[in-house]
Structures are given as structure tokens and as C-alpha cells.
Amino acid sequence: MALYDIEKTRKFCIDVSMKSGMGIKEAELFSDTLISAQMRGIHSHGIRRLRHYTMRLGKGLVKPGAVPSIIQESPATLLIDGNDGMGCWIAAQVMNICMDKAEVSGCCFAAVNHCNHFGMAAYYTLQAANRGMIGIAMSNTYATTVPIGGKKPMLGTNPLSVAIPSRKYPPLVLDMATSVVAKGKVIQAAKEGKSIPIGWGVDAEGNDTTDPNAIINGGSMLPFGGVKGYAISFIIDILCTALSGASDTLHAIDFWDNDNKQNLGFFIGAFNIKSFLSMEEYYSRVDEMLENMKNTPPAKGFSRVYIPGELEQIKYDEAVIKGIEISDVVIEDLVELGKEYGVRWPFD
């Protein structure tokens, strides 16, 4: 991998996004989600997905500039139609709506239908944390993961993120797939010709495999934590679809399907901390808890204990100084993609 200037890379993404049909504000936000994921080391949800997002837009499977429609609401809940918009564009708007309502009601959660892949879930929970709220975001996905005891994929990788603000430290951020890893990491390994660890997934016969293509071509992902991950993934699917009317995991469409709309469901919301106690008292408590965790004596082989999301924040901060890390395989694809849209890759 090599390092590239962040702003030049961002402008390339924005230019390609606009050529694919997005308006300037949507292109800027969309590109920021990819760049942010890349900077945090979440390469599976970063700039490598630019081609497929724009391709789905060009095929009319995703509507540019879509505005979420409120179908039903109460002071603290929303039922929203995502109108087949770009997942990140819809999710960011929905989180803003939830935060505005949480300012008055103390909390607000939205169930959203007719959605598309929203990328890195932490992007939306960090919106809340940066506004002094606790953010929660989840999405269901196409069935790629077997339940414990089964051999047919019945669950998605169903991501979950929670972000908790701190005054002394960066926010505590959980951002996880409910499979052992996000399927994007398997796809990335296949694209780069790399093997994967045992335990990420199984082949079509249910056998352990180190070949990412065996998982992609008829195999399945495995849920993290055995029955615990299976249960959490199933609950996410219910929250995202039973409440919203979106397609459940068995009927949702794969992000990599080139011919059909996804109709994923989101469940997004925020807690207004000030509705529970003063921000001063909250920060005093949370900062002390994070401090205690960071001061845990390290076990042999470890230098120290990190707060969830801290390693990603360290990578982000390093990228701000050194530049964005992108693999050679992805660079080759970006150069070709730029040619297709008439946008020059700025590092030739």
C-alpha cells in the first residue's frame, strides 16, 4: 500500500460521484464516508467501493438526491421511507432528524425502509457523539451468515454501531458486523488474492476454509461469538425490518447484485444526555470510566489496553498527517474508473 493526499483523493471521489449523478452536497457526504472509513483503517468499506456504488446509481437502482419521507411519527419515534436513496445520504439525514427530536424529547429512534448499503456504521453514530449525544445505528443485509446449528445462510452480516461521547478522550465507538468479520473484508481478500483466517466462514459444504472465493461462491459467513452473535444478528434484522416494513434478511438484495433494488432496513437513533443529567456530571463519570479502563495493567504481549474505537481513531489521526493508505489493486481500479467518467486520477 502507498499513501495519498487526502484532499486530492476526496476531490477525485466527489468528481466521480457527481459525474455518476449525485448533486454536490450528496457527493461530498458520500465521498466523506468513504474517505473516513479509509482513514480509520476500515478499507473494506472505503474507497474500493466507489465503483460499485456509482454503478448501482447509474443503473437506476439507487436514486440520487433522495429525501427521506416521514410516514408516521411520535415525539420519540419515526417511521421513514428512504425512497431508494444512497444509504449514507439517507442515514445521515435520518440521524440529524433523530437528534433534532431528541433535543426536545430526550431520545428518538427511526425505523427506515427502502434503503441501500450505508457503508461504515460509525459515521452516523459519530454524528451524534460529536453533538454530545449517544448514537446508535444498525442495518440488516442480504443473508450470507449461517445461524448456529444450521447450514443455510439465514442472517446478514447486520452491522451495529454505538458511539459514546467523552470530553477527555475521543468517543468510545463500537462498529461491528455480527458475522466474525464484515463480508467486505472477505471480498477485499479475494480481490487482492489473499487467504483468510480459519473461522471467518465456511464453504458450500459447511467446511472451514481459508479461501475467500469459497465463501463468496456458495459458502457462508459465521456469526461472531457463536449463539450470542446469532441472537444479536437476528434481533437487528427484526428491529430493522419488522418495525419498518423493509425486506428481511432472507428477502433483501445483495449489495453486489447489479440488477435489483436492495430494500434494506435501518434502525437509527440518539439519546440526548442532557435529558438525564448535566453534561458536566456526565463527562466527569464517563471520563473517569475511560481513564480506569485505559489504566488496566496490560497482559503479557500487550503494550496497553485500548478503548473501543481508539485504534481506529489513532489511524485516522495518523492519516491526517501522513495521508490516506490505499492498496495498489484498488488504485488500479480507481484509475480505470476515473477514465470511464472522464475524471483524471490526480496522482498519475
C-alpha positions in Angstrom: 0.0 0.0 0.0 1.0 3.6 -0.6 0.0 6.9 1.0 -2.0 9.5 -0.9 -3.0 13.1 -0.2 -6.4 13.1 1.4 -7.9 16.2 -0.2 -6.9 15.2 -3.7 -8.3 11.8 -3.2 -11.5 13.3 -1.8 -11.9 15.6 -4.8 -11.5 12.7 -7.1 -14.3 10.8 -5.3 -16.5 13.9 -5.4 -15.9 14.5 -9.1 -16.7 10.8 -10.0 -19.7 10.9 -7.7 -21.1 14.0 -9.4 -20.4 12.5 -12.9 -22.5 9.5 -11.8 -25.5 11.7 -11.0 -25.1 13.0 -7.5 -25.5 16.6 -6.5 -22.6 18.4 -4.9 -23.8 18.0 -1.3 -24.6 14.4 -1.7 -21.3 13.7 -3.5 -19.4 15.5 -0.7 -21.1 13.5 2.1 -20.8 10.2 0.2 -17.1 10.8 -0.5 -16.5 11.7 3.1 -18.0 8.4 4.3 -15.6 6.5 2.0 -12.6 8.7 3.0 -13.4 8.5 6.7 -13.6 4.7 6.5 -10.3 4.5 4.7 -8.6 6.8 7.2 -9.9 4.7 10.2 -8.5 1.6 8.6 -11.9 0.2 7.6 -10.7 -0.4 4.0 -13.4 -2.9 3.3 -15.9 0.0 3.5 -13.7 2.6 2.0 -12.8 4.0 -1.4 -12.6 0.5 -3.0 -16.5 0.6 -3.1 -16.7 3.7 -5.2 -17.1 1.8 -8.4 -20.0 -0.3 -7.2 -21.9 2.5 -5.5 -21.7 4.7 -8.6 -22.6 1.7 -10.9 -25.7 1.0 -8.9 -26.6 4.7 -9.1 -26.1 4.7 -12.9 -28.4 1.6 -13.3 -31.2 3.4 -11.5 -31.1 1.0 -8.6 -30.3 4.0 -6.3 -31.9 7.4 -6.6 -29.6 10.4 -6.4 -30.7 13.2 -4.0 -33.4 11.2 -2.4 -35.1 12.8 0.7 -36.4 10.6 3.5 -40.2 10.8 3.9 -41.7 10.6 7.3 -44.6 8.2 7.2 -45.5 8.2 10.9 -44.1 9.8 14.0 -44.4 10.4 17.7 -42.3 12.7 19.9 -39.6 10.0 20.1 -40.2 7.7 17.2 -40.2 7.8 13.4 -41.2 5.5 10.6 -39.4 6.7 7.5 -39.3 5.8 3.8 -35.7 6.0 2.5 -37.0 6.3 -1.1 -34.2 4.1 -2.5 -31.7 6.8 -1.8 -27.9 6.3 -1.3 -27.6 4.6 2.0 -25.2 7.1 3.5 -27.2 10.1 2.3 -30.4 8.8 3.9 -28.8 7.6 7.1 -27.1 10.9 7.8 -30.3 12.8 7.2 -32.2 10.4 9.4 -29.7 10.8 12.3 -30.0 14.6 12.0 -33.8 14.3 12.3 -33.5 12.0 15.3 -31.0 14.3 17.0 -33.3 17.3 16.5 -36.2 15.5 18.0 -34.0 14.2 20.8 -33.2 17.7 21.8 -36.9 18.1 22.8 -38.0 14.5 23.6 -34.8 13.2 25.2 -34.4 10.4 22.6 -35.6 9.5 19.2 -35.3 6.3 17.1 -36.2 5.8 13.5 -37.1 2.6 11.6 -36.3 3.2 7.9 -37.3 1.2 4.8 -36.4 1.2 1.1 -32.7 1.7 2.0 -29.3 0.8 0.4 -25.9 -0.1 1.9 -24.8 2.7 4.2 -21.1 1.9 4.5 -19.3 2.4 7.8 -22.0 2.5 10.5 -19.8 4.5 12.9 -20.1 7.5 10.5 -23.7 8.1 11.8 -23.2 7.3 15.4 -20.2 9.7 15.5 -22.6 12.4 14.2 -24.4 12.0 17.5 -21.3 11.8 19.6 -19.9 14.9 18.1 -23.2 16.7 19.1 -22.9 15.4 22.6 -25.4 12.6 22.3 -25.1 8.8 22.3 -25.7 7.5 18.8 -27.0 4.0 17.7 -27.1 2.8 14.1 -27.8 -0.6 12.6 -28.8 -2.1 9.3 -29.8 -5.5 8.0 -28.2 -7.0 5.0 -28.6 -9.9 2.5 -28.4 -13.4 4.0 -24.8 -14.5 4.0 -24.3 -16.0 7.5 -25.5 -19.3 8.9 -27.2 -19.5 12.3 -25.6 -21.8 14.9 -26.8 -25.3 14.1 -27.8 -24.5 10.5 -26.2 -24.9 7.1 -28.2 -22.4 5.1 -27.4 -18.6 5.3 -30.3 -17.1 7.2 -28.7 -14.0 8.6 -27.0 -10.9 7.3 -23.7 -9.5 8.5 -26.1 -7.0 10.1 -23.8 -4.2 11.3 -24.2 -2.4 14.7 -22.6 0.8 15.9 -22.8 2.7 19.2 -20.8 5.9 19.8 -20.5 7.4 23.3 -19.0 10.9 23.7 -16.2 11.8 26.1 -14.7 15.2 27.0 -11.1 14.0 27.7 -10.9 11.3 25.1 -12.2 10.6 21.6 -15.7 8.9 21.6 -15.9 5.3 22.6 -17.1 3.7 19.3 -18.4 0.2 18.7 -18.6 -0.6 15.0 -19.0 -4.2 14.2 -20.5 -6.8 11.8 -22.4 -9.5 13.6 -20.5 -12.0 11.4 -17.0 -12.8 12.6 -15.8 -10.1 10.2 -17.6 -7.9 7.6 -18.1 -9.7 4.3 -16.4 -6.7 2.7 -13.1 -8.0 4.2 -13.6 -11.4 2.5 -14.4 -9.7 -0.8 -11.3 -7.5 -0.4 -9.1 -10.5 0.3 -10.4 -12.2 -2.8 -9.8 -9.1 -4.9 -6.2 -8.9 -3.6 -5.5 -12.6 -4.0 -5.1 -13.2 -0.2 -6.2 -16.1 2.0 -8.3 -15.5 5.1 -8.1 -17.0 8.6 -9.9 -20.1 9.6 -13.1 -19.2 11.4 -14.3 -16.4 9.2 -16.6 -18.6 7.2 -17.3 -22.0 5.6 -17.6 -23.3 2.0 -20.7 -24.6 0.3 -20.4 -27.9 2.2 -20.1 -26.2 5.6 -16.3 -26.9 5.9 -13.8 -24.4 7.3 -11.9 -22.6 4.6 -9.0 -20.1 4.1 -10.2 -19.4 0.5 -12.3 -16.2 0.4 -13.7 -17.3 -3.0 -15.1 -20.4 -1.4 -17.2 -18.2 0.9 -18.2 -15.9 -1.9 -19.2 -18.7 -4.3 -21.8 -20.7 -2.3 -20.3 -20.6 1.1 -21.4 -18.6 4.2 -20.0 -16.3 6.9 -20.0 -17.4 10.5 -21.6 -15.3 13.3 -19.3 -13.9 15.9 -19.4 -15.4 19.4 -21.5 -18.4 18.5 -25.1 -18.3 19.7 -24.6 -14.8 21.1 -23.7 -13.3 17.7 -26.5 -15.3 16.1 -29.0 -13.8 18.5 -27.8 -10.3 18.1 -27.8 -10.5 14.4 -31.4 -11.8 14.4 -32.5 -9.0 16.7 -31.0 -6.4 14.4 -32.9 -7.9 11.5 -36.2 -7.7 13.4 -35.6 -4.1 14.6 -34.6 -3.0 11.0 -37.4 -4.8 9.2 -40.4 -5.8 11.4 -40.7 -2.2 12.5 -40.1 -0.6 9.1 -41.5 -2.9 6.5 -38.2 -3.3 4.8 -37.2 -6.7 3.3 -35.9 -9.0 6.0 -32.5 -10.7 5.6 -33.9 -13.6 3.5 -35.6 -11.3 1.0 -33.1 -8.3 0.9 -30.9 -7.9 -2.1 -27.1 -8.3 -2.0 -25.1 -5.0 -2.4 -23.2 -6.8 -5.2 -26.4 -7.6 -7.2 -26.3 -5.5 -10.3 -30.0 -5.7 -11.2 -32.2 -5.2 -8.2 -33.0 -2.7 -5.5 -31.9 -3.7 -2.0 -34.8 -2.5 0.2 -32.7 -2.8 3.4 -33.9 -1.5 6.7 -32.1 0.8 9.1 -32.7 1.4 12.8 -31.1 4.7 13.8 -31.4 7.0 16.8 -29.9 9.1 19.6 -30.1 9.6 23.3 -29.9 13.2 24.5 -27.6 13.0 27.5 -28.8 16.4 28.9 -32.2 14.8 29.4 -30.6 12.5 32.0 -28.1 14.8 33.8 -25.9 17.7 33.2 -23.1 17.4 30.6 -20.6 18.3 33.3 -21.7 15.4 35.5 -21.9 13.0 32.6 -18.4 13.9 31.3 -17.0 13.5 34.8 -18.4 10.0 35.1 -17.5 8.8 31.5 -14.0 10.3 31.5 -13.3 8.5 34.8 -14.6 5.2 33.5 -12.5 5.5 30.3 -9.5 6.5 32.3 -9.8 3.5 34.6 -10.1 1.2 31.5 -7.1 2.7 29.9 -5.1 2.2 33.1 -5.8 -1.5 33.2 -2.4 -3.4 33.7 -1.6 -4.9 30.3 -1.3 -8.7 29.9 1.9 -10.3 28.5 2.3 -9.5 24.8 0.2 -6.2 25.0 1.5 -2.7 25.5 -1.7 -1.3 26.9 -5.5 -1.5 26.9 -7.3 0.5 24.2 -10.8 1.9 24.4 -13.2 0.5 21.7 -12.7 2.7 18.6 -9.3 4.1 19.8 -7.2 2.2 17.4 -9.3 3.4 14.5 -9.0 7.0 15.8 -5.2 6.6 16.0 -5.2 5.5 12.4 -7.4 8.4 11.5 -5.1 10.9 13.2 -2.1 9.4 11.5 -3.8 9.6 8.1 -4.4 13.4 8.7 -0.7 13.8 8.9 0.7 11.2 6.6 -2.0 10.7 4.0 -4.5 8.0 3.1 -3.4 4.4 2.6 -4.8 2.7 -0.5 -3.7 -0.7 -1.9 -2.2 -1.0 -5.4 -5.1 -3.2 -6.6 -7.7 -0.5 -5.6 -5.6 2.2 -7.2 -5.6 0.4 -10.5 -9.4 0.2 -10.3 -9.8 3.9 -9.4 -7.6 4.9 -12.3 -9.8 2.9 -14.7 -13.0 4.2 -13.1 -11.8 7.8 -13.5 -11.2 7.2 -17.2 -14.7 5.8 -17.5 -16.2 9.0 -16.0 -13.7 11.4 -17.6 -12.1 12.2 -14.2 -8.3 12.1 -14.0 -6.7 10.2 -11.2 -4.7 13.1 -9.6 -1.5 11.0 -8.8 -0.6 9.8 -12.3 
